[in-house]
Amino acid sequence: MCLGGTFLCTGLIEQLGLMETGGVVRVGFMHYNTTDEIDALCLALDEIIT
């Protein structure tokens, strides 16, 4: 079984029915991220999910 996109949480991902769609996206922000980078990520995610 490929664990890509599951972050080793295969049980949860399977229960949520997300295994068939490729798993999930995990995002983390740190103090060095700019607001422009965060805005760009939010826009990209919005395009994907809508």
LUMDO-859470 format. One record per residue: residue number from 1; residue in one letter; x, y, z of N, C-alpha, C, O in turn. Coordinates in steps of 0.1 Angstrom, whole numbers, plus 2048, in hexadecimal, padded with zeros to 3 digits. Layout:
! LUMDO-859470
<rec><seq>NUM</seq><type>A</type><n_x>X</n_x><n_y>Y</n_y><n_z>Z</n_z><ca_x>X</ca_x><ca_y>Y</ca_y><ca_z>Z</ca_z><c_x>X</c_x><c_y>Y</c_y><c_z>Z</c_z><o_x>X</o_x><o_y>Y</o_y><o_z>Z</o_z></rec>
...
! end
This chain:
! LUMDO-859470
<rec><seq>1</seq><type>M</type><n_x>808</n_x><n_y>7F4</n_y><n_z>800</n_z><ca_x>800</ca_x><ca_y>800</ca_y><ca_z>800</ca_z><c_x>809</c_x><c_y>80C</c_y><c_z>800</c_z><o_x>812</o_x><o_y>80D</o_y><o_z>808</o_z></rec>
<rec><seq>2</seq><type>C</type><n_x>806</n_x><n_y>816</n_y><n_z>7F8</n_z><ca_x>80D</ca_x><ca_y>822</ca_y><ca_z>7F7</ca_z><c_x>808</c_x><c_y>82C</c_y><c_z>802</c_z><o_x>7FC</o_x><o_y>82D</o_y><o_z>804</o_z></rec>
<rec><seq>3</seq><type>L</type><n_x>811</n_x><n_y>832</n_y><n_z>80A</n_z><ca_x>80D</ca_x><ca_y>83B</ca_y><ca_z>814</ca_z><c_x>80E</c_x><c_y>849</c_y><c_z>810</c_z><o_x>80B</o_x><o_y>852</o_y><o_z>818</o_z></rec>
<rec><seq>4</seq><type>G</type><n_x>811</n_x><n_y>84C</n_y><n_z>804</n_z><ca_x>812</ca_x><ca_y>85A</ca_y><ca_z>7FF</ca_z><c_x>804</c_x><c_y>861</c_y><c_z>801</c_z><o_x>7FA</o_x><o_y>85C</o_y><o_z>7FD</o_z></rec>
<rec><seq>5</seq><type>G</type><n_x>805</n_x><n_y>86D</n_y><n_z>806</n_z><ca_x>7F8</ca_x><ca_y>875</ca_y><ca_z>808</ca_z><c_x>7F0</c_x><c_y>871</c_y><c_z>815</c_z><o_x>7E6</o_x><o_y>877</o_y><o_z>817</o_z></rec>
<rec><seq>6</seq><type>T</type><n_x>7F6</n_x><n_y>868</n_y><n_z>81D</n_z><ca_x>7EE</ca_x><ca_y>864</ca_y><ca_z>829</ca_z><c_x>7F5</c_x><c_y>868</c_y><c_z>836</c_z><o_x>7EF</o_x><o_y>868</o_y><o_z>840</o_z></rec>
<rec><seq>7</seq><type>F</type><n_x>802</n_x><n_y>86C</n_y><n_z>835</n_z><ca_x>80A</ca_x><ca_y>870</ca_y><ca_z>841</ca_z><c_x>809</c_x><c_y>865</c_y><c_z>84C</c_z><o_x>809</o_x><o_y>868</o_y><o_z>858</o_z></rec>
<rec><seq>8</seq><type>L</type><n_x>809</n_x><n_y>858</n_y><n_z>847</n_z><ca_x>809</ca_x><ca_y>84D</ca_y><ca_z>850</ca_z><c_x>7FC</c_x><c_y>84C</c_y><c_z>858</c_z><o_x>7FC</o_x><o_y>845</o_y><o_z>863</o_z></rec>
<rec><seq>9</seq><type>C</type><n_x>7F1</n_x><n_y>852</n_y><n_z>854</n_z><ca_x>7E4</ca_x><ca_y>852</ca_y><ca_z>85B</ca_z><c_x>7DA</c_x><c_y>84A</c_y><c_z>852</c_z><o_x>7CF</o_x><o_y>84F</o_y><o_z>850</o_z></rec>
<rec><seq>10</seq><type>T</type><n_x>7DE</n_x><n_y>83F</n_y><n_z>84D</n_z><ca_x>7D6</ca_x><ca_y>838</ca_y><ca_z>843</ca_z><c_x>7C8</c_x><c_y>834</c_y><c_z>849</c_z><o_x>7BE</o_x><o_y>835</o_y><o_z>842</o_z></rec>
<rec><seq>11</seq><type>G</type><n_x>7C8</n_x><n_y>831</n_y><n_z>856</n_z><ca_x>7BB</ca_x><ca_y>82D</ca_y><ca_z>85B</ca_z><c_x>7B1</c_x><c_y>839</c_y><c_z>85B</c_z><o_x>7A5</o_x><o_y>837</o_y><o_z>857</o_z></rec>
<rec><seq>12</seq><type>L</type><n_x>7B5</n_x><n_y>844</n_y><n_z>85F</n_z><ca_x>7AD</ca_x><ca_y>850</ca_y><ca_z>85E</ca_z><c_x>7A9</c_x><c_y>854</c_y><c_z>850</c_z><o_x>79E</o_x><o_y>857</o_y><o_z>84D</o_z></rec>
<rec><seq>13</seq><type>I</type><n_x>7B3</n_x><n_y>854</n_y><n_z>847</n_z><ca_x>7B1</ca_x><ca_y>858</ca_y><ca_z>83A</ca_z><c_x>7A7</c_x><c_y>84E</c_y><c_z>833</c_z><o_x>79E</o_x><o_y>852</o_y><o_z>82C</o_z></rec>
<rec><seq>14</seq><type>E</type><n_x>7A8</n_x><n_y>841</n_y><n_z>836</n_z><ca_x>79E</ca_x><ca_y>837</ca_y><ca_z>831</ca_z><c_x>790</c_x><c_y>83A</c_y><c_z>837</c_z><o_x>786</o_x><o_y>839</o_y><o_z>82F</o_z></rec>
<rec><seq>15</seq><type>Q</type><n_x>78F</n_x><n_y>83D</n_y><n_z>844</n_z><ca_x>782</ca_x><ca_y>83F</ca_y><ca_z>84A</ca_z><c_x>77C</c_x><c_y>84C</c_y><c_z>844</c_z><o_x>76F</o_x><o_y>84C</o_y><o_z>843</o_z></rec>
<rec><seq>16</seq><type>L</type><n_x>784</n_x><n_y>855</n_y><n_z>841</n_z><ca_x>77E</ca_x><ca_y>862</ca_y><ca_z>83B</ca_z><c_x>77B</c_x><c_y>860</c_y><c_z>82C</c_z><o_x>775</o_x><o_y>869</o_y><o_z>826</o_z></rec>
<rec><seq>17</seq><type>G</type><n_x>77F</n_x><n_y>855</n_y><n_z>826</n_z><ca_x>77C</ca_x><ca_y>852</ca_y><ca_z>818</ca_z><c_x>785</c_x><c_y>85A</c_y><c_z>80F</c_z><o_x>781</o_x><o_y>85C</o_y><o_z>803</o_z></rec>
<rec><seq>18</seq><type>L</type><n_x>791</n_x><n_y>85E</n_y><n_z>813</n_z><ca_x>79A</ca_x><ca_y>866</ca_y><ca_z>80B</ca_z><c_x>7A5</c_x><c_y>85E</c_y><c_z>804</c_z><o_x>7AC</o_x><o_y>864</o_y><o_z>7FC</o_z></rec>
<rec><seq>19</seq><type>M</type><n_x>7A6</n_x><n_y>851</n_y><n_z>807</n_z><ca_x>7B0</ca_x><ca_y>849</ca_y><ca_z>801</ca_z><c_x>7AF</c_x><c_y>849</c_y><c_z>7F2</c_z><o_x>7B8</o_x><o_y>849</o_y><o_z>7EA</o_z></rec>
<rec><seq>20</seq><type>E</type><n_x>7A2</n_x><n_y>848</n_y><n_z>7ED</n_z><ca_x>79F</ca_x><ca_y>847</ca_y><ca_z>7DF</ca_z><c_x>7A3</c_x><c_y>854</c_y><c_z>7D7</c_z><o_x>7A6</o_x><o_y>853</o_y><o_z>7CB</o_z></rec>
<rec><seq>21</seq><type>T</type><n_x>7A3</n_x><n_y>85F</n_y><n_z>7DE</n_z><ca_x>7A6</ca_x><ca_y>86C</ca_y><ca_z>7D7</ca_z><c_x>7B4</c_x><c_y>870</c_y><c_z>7D9</c_z><o_x>7B8</o_x><o_y>87B</o_y><o_z>7D5</o_z></rec>
<rec><seq>22</seq><type>G</type><n_x>7BD</n_x><n_y>868</n_y><n_z>7DF</n_z><ca_x>7CB</ca_x><ca_y>86B</ca_y><ca_z>7E0</ca_z><c_x>7D0</c_x><c_y>870</c_y><c_z>7EE</c_z><o_x>7DB</o_x><o_y>873</o_y><o_z>7EF</o_z></rec>
<rec><seq>23</seq><type>G</type><n_x>7C7</n_x><n_y>870</n_y><n_z>7F8</n_z><ca_x>7CC</ca_x><ca_y>874</ca_y><ca_z>805</ca_z><c_x>7C8</c_x><c_y>882</c_y><c_z>808</c_z><o_x>7BE</o_x><o_y>887</o_y><o_z>804</o_z></rec>
<rec><seq>24</seq><type>V</type><n_x>7D1</n_x><n_y>888</n_y><n_z>810</n_z><ca_x>7CE</ca_x><ca_y>896</ca_y><ca_z>814</ca_z><c_x>7DB</c_x><c_y>89F</c_y><c_z>812</c_z><o_x>7E5</o_x><o_y>89A</o_y><o_z>80E</o_z></rec>
<rec><seq>25</seq><type>V</type><n_x>7D9</n_x><n_y>8AB</n_y><n_z>814</n_z><ca_x>7E4</ca_x><ca_y>8B5</ca_y><ca_z>813</ca_z><c_x>7E7</c_x><c_y>8BA</c_y><c_z>821</c_z><o_x>7DE</o_x><o_y>8BE</o_y><o_z>829</o_z></rec>
<rec><seq>26</seq><type>R</type><n_x>7F4</n_x><n_y>8BA</n_y><n_z>825</n_z><ca_x>7F8</ca_x><ca_y>8BF</ca_y><ca_z>832</ca_z><c_x>800</c_x><c_y>8CC</c_y><c_z>82F</c_z><o_x>80A</o_x><o_y>8CC</o_y><o_z>828</o_z></rec>
<rec><seq>27</seq><type>V</type><n_x>7FC</n_x><n_y>8D7</n_y><n_z>836</n_z><ca_x>803</ca_x><ca_y>8E4</ca_y><ca_z>834</ca_z><c_x>807</c_x><c_y>8E9</c_y><c_z>842</c_z><o_x>800</o_x><o_y>8E8</o_y><o_z>84C</o_z></rec>
<rec><seq>28</seq><type>G</type><n_x>813</n_x><n_y>8EE</n_y><n_z>842</n_z><ca_x>818</ca_x><ca_y>8F4</ca_y><ca_z>84F</ca_z><c_x>81E</c_x><c_y>902</c_y><c_z>84C</c_z><o_x>825</o_x><o_y>904</o_y><o_z>842</o_z></rec>
<rec><seq>29</seq><type>F</type><n_x>81C</n_x><n_y>90B</n_y><n_z>855</n_z><ca_x>821</ca_x><ca_y>918</ca_y><ca_z>853</ca_z><c_x>82B</c_x><c_y>91B</c_y><c_z>85E</c_z><o_x>82A</o_x><o_y>916</o_y><o_z>86A</o_z></rec>
<rec><seq>30</seq><type>M</type><n_x>836</n_x><n_y>922</n_y><n_z>85B</n_z><ca_x>840</ca_x><ca_y>926</ca_y><ca_z>865</ca_z><c_x>842</c_x><c_y>935</c_y><c_z>865</c_z><o_x>83C</o_x><o_y>93C</o_y><o_z>85C</o_z></rec>
<rec><seq>31</seq><type>H</type><n_x>84A</n_x><n_y>93A</n_y><n_z>86E</n_z><ca_x>84C</ca_x><ca_y>948</ca_y><ca_z>86F</ca_z><c_x>853</c_x><c_y>94E</c_y><c_z>862</c_z><o_x>852</o_x><o_y>95A</o_y><o_z>860</o_z></rec>
<rec><seq>32</seq><type>Y</type><n_x>859</n_x><n_y>946</n_y><n_z>85A</n_z><ca_x>85F</ca_x><ca_y>94B</ca_y><ca_z>84E</ca_z><c_x>856</c_x><c_y>94C</c_y><c_z>842</c_z><o_x>85A</o_x><o_y>950</o_y><o_z>837</o_z></rec>
<rec><seq>33</seq><type>N</type><n_x>84A</n_x><n_y>947</n_y><n_z>843</n_z><ca_x>841</ca_x><ca_y>948</ca_y><ca_z>837</ca_z><c_x>83B</c_x><c_y>956</c_y><c_z>836</c_z><o_x>838</o_x><o_y>95C</o_y><o_z>841</o_z></rec>
<rec><seq>34</seq><type>T</type><n_x>83B</n_x><n_y>95B</n_y><n_z>82A</n_z><ca_x>835</ca_x><ca_y>968</ca_y><ca_z>828</ca_z><c_x>826</c_x><c_y>967</c_y><c_z>826</c_z><o_x>821</o_x><o_y>95D</o_y><o_z>823</o_z></rec>
<rec><seq>35</seq><type>T</type><n_x>820</n_x><n_y>973</n_y><n_z>828</n_z><ca_x>811</ca_x><ca_y>973</ca_y><ca_z>825</ca_z><c_x>80E</c_x><c_y>971</c_y><c_z>817</c_z><o_x>804</o_x><o_y>96B</o_y><o_z>813</o_z></rec>
<rec><seq>36</seq><type>D</type><n_x>817</n_x><n_y>975</n_y><n_z>80E</n_z><ca_x>815</ca_x><ca_y>972</ca_y><ca_z>7FF</ca_z><c_x>815</c_x><c_y>963</c_y><c_z>7FD</c_z><o_x>80D</o_x><o_y>95E</o_y><o_z>7F5</o_z></rec>
<rec><seq>37</seq><type>E</type><n_x>81E</n_x><n_y>95C</n_y><n_z>803</n_z><ca_x>81F</ca_x><ca_y>94D</ca_y><ca_z>801</ca_z><c_x>812</c_x><c_y>947</c_y><c_z>807</c_z><o_x>80D</o_x><o_y>93E</o_y><o_z>800</o_z></rec>
<rec><seq>38</seq><type>I</type><n_x>80D</n_x><n_y>94B</n_y><n_z>812</n_z><ca_x>801</ca_x><ca_y>946</ca_y><ca_z>818</ca_z><c_x>7F5</c_x><c_y>949</c_y><c_z>80F</c_z><o_x>7ED</o_x><o_y>940</o_y><o_z>80C</o_z></rec>
<rec><seq>39</seq><type>D</type><n_x>7F4</n_x><n_y>955</n_y><n_z>80A</n_z><ca_x>7EA</ca_x><ca_y>959</ca_y><ca_z>801</ca_z><c_x>7EA</c_x><c_y>951</c_y><c_z>7F4</c_z><o_x>7E0</o_x><o_y>94C</o_y><o_z>7EF</o_z></rec>
<rec><seq>40</seq><type>A</type><n_x>7F6</n_x><n_y>94E</n_y><n_z>7EF</n_z><ca_x>7F7</ca_x><ca_y>946</ca_y><ca_z>7E2</ca_z><c_x>7F3</c_x><c_y>938</c_y><c_z>7E5</c_z><o_x>7EC</o_x><o_y>932</o_y><o_z>7DC</o_z></rec>
<rec><seq>41</seq><type>L</type><n_x>7F6</n_x><n_y>932</n_y><n_z>7F0</n_z><ca_x>7F2</ca_x><ca_y>925</ca_y><ca_z>7F4</ca_z><c_x>7E3</c_x><c_y>924</c_y><c_z>7F5</c_z><o_x>7DC</o_x><o_y>91B</o_y><o_z>7F0</o_z></rec>
<rec><seq>42</seq><type>C</type><n_x>7DD</n_x><n_y>92E</n_y><n_z>7FC</n_z><ca_x>7CE</ca_x><ca_y>92E</ca_y><ca_z>7FE</ca_z><c_x>7C7</c_x><c_y>92F</c_y><c_z>7F0</c_z><o_x>7BD</o_x><o_y>928</o_y><o_z>7EE</o_z></rec>
<rec><seq>43</seq><type>L</type><n_x>7CC</n_x><n_y>937</n_y><n_z>7E7</n_z><ca_x>7C6</ca_x><ca_y>938</ca_y><ca_z>7DA</ca_z><c_x>7C7</c_x><c_y>92B</c_y><c_z>7D2</c_z><o_x>7BE</o_x><o_y>927</o_y><o_z>7CC</o_z></rec>
<rec><seq>44</seq><type>A</type><n_x>7D3</n_x><n_y>925</n_y><n_z>7D3</n_z><ca_x>7D5</ca_x><ca_y>918</ca_y><ca_z>7CC</ca_z><c_x>7CC</c_x><c_y>90D</c_y><c_z>7D2</c_z><o_x>7C6</o_x><o_y>906</o_y><o_z>7CA</o_z></rec>
<rec><seq>45</seq><type>L</type><n_x>7CA</n_x><n_y>90D</n_y><n_z>7DF</n_z><ca_x>7C1</ca_x><ca_y>903</ca_y><ca_z>7E5</ca_z><c_x>7B3</c_x><c_y>906</c_y><c_z>7E1</c_z><o_x>7AB</o_x><o_y>8FC</o_y><o_z>7DF</o_z></rec>
<rec><seq>46</seq><type>D</type><n_x>7AF</n_x><n_y>912</n_y><n_z>7E1</n_z><ca_x>7A2</ca_x><ca_y>916</ca_y><ca_z>7DD</ca_z><c_x>79E</c_x><c_y>911</c_y><c_z>7CF</c_z><o_x>793</o_x><o_y>90D</o_y><o_z>7CD</o_z></rec>
<rec><seq>47</seq><type>E</type><n_x>7A8</n_x><n_y>913</n_y><n_z>7C6</n_z><ca_x>7A6</ca_x><ca_y>90E</ca_y><ca_z>7B8</ca_z><c_x>7A4</c_x><c_y>8FF</c_y><c_z>7B8</c_z><o_x>79C</o_x><o_y>8FA</o_y><o_z>7B0</o_z></rec>
<rec><seq>48</seq><type>I</type><n_x>7AB</n_x><n_y>8F8</n_y><n_z>7C0</n_z><ca_x>7AB</ca_x><ca_y>8EA</ca_y><ca_z>7C0</ca_z><c_x>79D</c_x><c_y>8E4</c_y><c_z>7C5</c_z><o_x>797</o_x><o_y>8DB</o_y><o_z>7C0</o_z></rec>
<rec><seq>49</seq><type>I</type><n_x>799</n_x><n_y>8EA</n_y><n_z>7D0</n_z><ca_x>78D</ca_x><ca_y>8E5</ca_y><ca_z>7D7</ca_z><c_x>780</c_x><c_y>8EA</c_y><c_z>7D2</c_z><o_x>775</o_x><o_y>8E5</o_y><o_z>7D5</o_z></rec>
<rec><seq>50</seq><type>T</type><n_x>780</n_x><n_y>8F5</n_y><n_z>7CA</n_z><ca_x>773</ca_x><ca_y>8FA</ca_y><ca_z>7C5</ca_z><c_x>771</c_x><c_y>8F6</c_y><c_z>7B6</c_z><o_x>767</o_x><o_y>8FA</o_y><o_z>7B0</o_z></rec>
! end
